[in-house]
Amino acid sequence: MATAVTNPLAGNTTASTAATAAQKAAATNKADEAGSQDRFLKLLVTQLQNQDPLSPMDNAQLTSQLAQINTVSGIATLNTSVQALSGRFLQMQSLQGAALIGKDVIVPGNKLDIADGTGQGGFELTSAADAVKVEVLSPAGRVLDTLNLGAQGSGTHSFDWAAGQYSTASNLSFRVTASNGATALTSTALMRDKVDAVSTAGDALMLELHNAGTVAYSTVRSIN
């Protein structure tokens, strides 16, 4: 179950929990590694004790088996190191995420942000378009206005719309259509939203946004 963090100090609690989990995992791996080495050595000693005196194990065989245990030990140590790094990375993400509370972020979404009579939104194009159209929609999906933005290059773009009497509370959305000649192009609508809280789900950092709900931190395009 995700543990919500609603302020920077709570972020330290999440980070501490991640660090403790990493320490426990490291201790468990050390115990498993020691057990594996002990079993391997017991088998090797038993094999040496019961080998055929007329055909004993040669040095190459013995060296090969000893090398195997070193390889197993090395892999276990590497796994422990990777898990420790993963725990520290989540800890750093949690601290960074807690600092985002109250800030605006740009994420995929089509809700129109309206302030001081101007509505703002954005979009991302995978390739250049010779025609881009933005339609402003009512909560029922009715087209209120259309913006013809003309040719646009690939990448991220923003637009302004004269909102008049509308506000963010009007819950307006927008739809982006892009084309190159007769070919429809892929576009991703982008919106501004405010971070209310952060949480962790497994090894991922999640943001609780005011309008869009829960989104992965990895989806954030920019921070305002």
ABEGO torsion letter per residue (X at the ends): XBBBBABAAAAAAAAAAAAAAAAAAAAAAAAAAAAAAAAAAAAAAAAAAABBAABBBBAAAAAAAAAAAAAAAAAAAAAAAAAAAAAAAAAAAAAAAAAABGBBBBBBEABBBBBGGBBBBBBBBABBBABBBBBBBBAAGBBABBBBAEBBBBEBBBBBBBAEABBAAAGBBBBBBBBBEABBBBBBBBBBBBBABBBBBEABBBBBBAAAEBBBAAABABBX
